[in-house]
């Protein structure tokens, strides 16, 4: 089996011997390429297996054409869907980005125990079934969902569970190549939510707006905008989901904090989108409706939505990391009655300085 990344492999799948390789303290890209070249020369059979696995995946997703009467592959279908209509202009960057994330974990791959396992078939077989179902139903999205399972299953089969766990996150990032344009027809609740918040925020700054469903219009007609499906926040939710995954993945926090931060993706994305639509109203009021619903509408997602959502996520993470013990002690101290020593109150020995010990001394409580 493969022994790249400095690991020695057992030749038998039935009785593999786990090994561990300690990464060098510093390694450049040139060093990795050089070491990989030496590995290819000394391990031709393992290289053939690696090329076979990669070649199979590439051929079935790019060379095989089951769509449109045998004229289109699943990869070609995804490439054609990377456009403004599906909010996937960034689609070509997703797979290279996933490869960069995997590269950042190269030390983890090197240090992981390498143990080939037949259990990798538990992920490969579902991936194959999804691919077959996609061919049968002509649903390319189903095949793309199965791609991460095939990658993780192949790594698990060849290198073992430890490497498969490291490869899981970069593989899941590939799911973001799937277009979600079909969701835009089901965002009406988000549209009404955003429109309602923007109407109230505009009233607070003295801008009167009349709301008709998802349409916002000033009484004099100078401001006319509509919270369309794409402006409902679904685009921001998808972008923030990816950013949140990257943020919590590379942050050094307990697992429960990562889950909690990621769970706040939806409200943070909606918050950023509310301020984006509100900024469109402000720009329309100050510079005209053409400016607000034109150029500013196109760039406000990058200028307003994403920065606000990201700052909210970072701020929330800092709140979770903050040490609240001092504040807790102050609150408990404020709620605890405090005994004030007076001239008539008993001293340390239990006796009043001016009265006999038998006399009752009043106690004053300062709240």
ChimeraX attribute file (.defattr): number of C-alpha atoms within 10 A of each C-alpha:
attribute: neighborCount
match mode: 1-to-1
recipient: residues
	/A:1	22
	/A:2	24
	/A:3	17
	/A:4	21
	/A:5	22
	/A:6	19
	/A:7	21
	/A:8	18
	/A:9	20
	/A:10	18
	/A:11	12
	/A:12	10
	/A:13	15
	/A:14	10
	/A:15	11
	/A:16	16
	/A:17	15
	/A:18	16
	/A:19	16
	/A:20	16
	/A:21	17
	/A:22	13
	/A:23	15
	/A:24	8
	/A:25	6
	/A:26	7
	/A:27	10
	/A:28	8
	/A:29	9
	/A:30	9
	/A:31	11
	/A:32	13
	/A:33	11
	/A:34	12
	/A:35	14
	/A:36	15
	/A:37	12
	/A:38	12
	/A:39	18
	/A:40	15
	/A:41	10
	/A:42	11
	/A:43	15
	/A:44	12
	/A:45	13
	/A:46	17
	/A:47	18
	/A:48	12
	/A:49	14
	/A:50	17
	/A:51	11
	/A:52	12
	/A:53	16
	/A:54	12
	/A:55	13
	/A:56	13
	/A:57	14
	/A:58	13
	/A:59	13
	/A:60	16
	/A:61	21
	/A:62	15
	/A:63	16
	/A:64	15
	/A:65	19
	/A:66	18
	/A:67	19
	/A:68	10
	/A:69	8
	/A:70	9
	/A:71	10
	/A:72	15
	/A:73	20
	/A:74	25
	/A:75	21
	/A:76	16
	/A:77	18
	/A:78	19
	/A:79	16
	/A:80	10
	/A:81	20
	/A:82	18
	/A:83	15
	/A:84	10
	/A:85	13
	/A:86	18
	/A:87	19
	/A:88	24
	/A:89	12
	/A:90	13
	/A:91	21
	/A:92	13
	/A:93	11
	/A:94	17
	/A:95	17
	/A:96	12
	/A:97	14
	/A:98	18
	/A:99	15
	/A:100	13
	/A:101	18
	/A:102	19
	/A:103	14
	/A:104	11
	/A:105	14
	/A:106	16
	/A:107	18
	/A:108	19
	/A:109	26
	/A:110	19
	/A:111	18
	/A:112	24
	/A:113	20
	/A:114	31
	/A:115	27
	/A:116	27
	/A:117	20
	/A:118	15
	/A:119	13
	/A:120	23
	/A:121	18
	/A:122	14
	/A:123	20
	/A:124	23
	/A:125	15
	/A:126	15
	/A:127	24
	/A:128	17
	/A:129	14
	/A:130	23
	/A:131	25
	/A:132	15
	/A:133	15
	/A:134	21
	/A:135	17
	/A:136	11
	/A:137	11
	/A:138	16
	/A:139	15
	/A:140	23
	/A:141	19
	/A:142	20
	/A:143	24
	/A:144	23
	/A:145	20
	/A:146	22
	/A:147	22
	/A:148	23
	/A:149	24
	/A:150	25
	/A:151	24
	/A:152	27
	/A:153	28
	/A:154	22
	/A:155	25
	/A:156	28
	/A:157	24
	/A:158	25
	/A:159	26
	/A:160	24
	/A:161	22
	/A:162	17
	/A:163	23
	/A:164	22
	/A:165	15
	/A:166	18
	/A:167	23
	/A:168	18
	/A:169	18
	/A:170	24
	/A:171	21
	/A:172	17
	/A:173	19
	/A:174	20
	/A:175	17
	/A:176	19
	/A:177	22
	/A:178	21
	/A:179	20
	/A:180	17
	/A:181	18
	/A:182	8
	/A:183	12
	/A:184	18
	/A:185	10
	/A:186	11
	/A:187	16
	/A:188	16
	/A:189	12
	/A:190	19
	/A:191	22
	/A:192	19
	/A:193	17
	/A:194	24
	/A:195	26
	/A:196	18
	/A:197	15
	/A:198	25
	/A:199	19
	/A:200	14
	/A:201	17
	/A:202	16
	/A:203	11
	/A:204	10
	/A:205	9
	/A:206	8
	/A:207	16
	/A:208	18
	/A:209	22
	/A:210	13
	/A:211	17
	/A:212	12
	/A:213	14
	/A:214	20
	/A:215	17
	/A:216	22
	/A:217	18
	/A:218	16
	/A:219	12
	/A:220	9
	/A:221	10
	/A:222	13
	/A:223	24
	/A:224	20
	/A:225	20
	/A:226	18
	/A:227	21
	/A:228	18
	/A:229	20
	/A:230	18
	/A:231	21
	/A:232	26
	/A:233	30
	/A:234	24
	/A:235	21
	/A:236	25
	/A:237	22
	/A:238	18
	/A:239	18
	/A:240	26
	/A:241	19
	/A:242	14
	/A:243	18
	/A:244	22
	/A:245	19
	/A:246	16
	/A:247	19
	/A:248	20
	/A:249	14
	/A:250	10
	/A:251	12
	/A:252	10
	/A:253	13
	/A:254	10
	/A:255	10
	/A:256	9
	/A:257	16
	/A:258	20
	/A:259	12
	/A:260	14
	/A:261	18
	/A:262	22
	/A:263	13
	/A:264	17
	/A:265	25
	/A:266	17
	/A:267	15
	/A:268	23
	/A:269	26
	/A:270	22
	/A:271	20
	/A:272	25
	/A:273	28
	/A:274	24
	/A:275	21
	/A:276	27
	/A:277	28
	/A:278	21
	/A:279	20
	/A:280	24
	/A:281	27
	/A:282	18
	/A:283	19
	/A:284	21
	/A:285	17
	/A:286	11
	/A:287	10
	/A:288	15
	/A:289	19
	/A:290	15
	/A:291	15
	/A:292	24
	/A:293	19
	/A:294	13
	/A:295	11
	/A:296	17
	/A:297	18
	/A:298	11
	/A:299	12
	/A:300	18
	/A:301	21
	/A:302	12
	/A:303	12
	/A:304	18
	/A:305	25
	/A:306	23
	/A:307	13
	/A:308	20
	/A:309	27
	/A:310	19
	/A:311	13
	/A:312	19
	/A:313	24
	/A:314	15
	/A:315	12
	/A:316	16
	/A:317	20
	/A:318	11
	/A:319	11
	/A:320	15
	/A:321	12
	/A:322	9
	/A:323	10
	/A:324	10
	/A:325	9
	/A:326	9
	/A:327	10
	/A:328	11
	/A:329	11
	/A:330	11
	/A:331	11
	/A:332	10
	/A:333	11
	/A:334	11
	/A:335	10
	/A:336	10
	/A:337	11
	/A:338	12
	/A:339	11
	/A:340	10
	/A:341	13
	/A:342	13
	/A:343	11
	/A:344	16
	/A:345	20
	/A:346	21
	/A:347	13
	/A:348	7
	/A:349	8
	/A:350	11
	/A:351	17
	/A:352	19
	/A:353	13
	/A:354	10
	/A:355	13
	/A:356	11
	/A:357	14
	/A:358	9
	/A:359	12
	/A:360	13
	/A:361	15
	/A:362	12
	/A:363	13
	/A:364	13
	/A:365	10
	/A:366	8
	/A:367	9
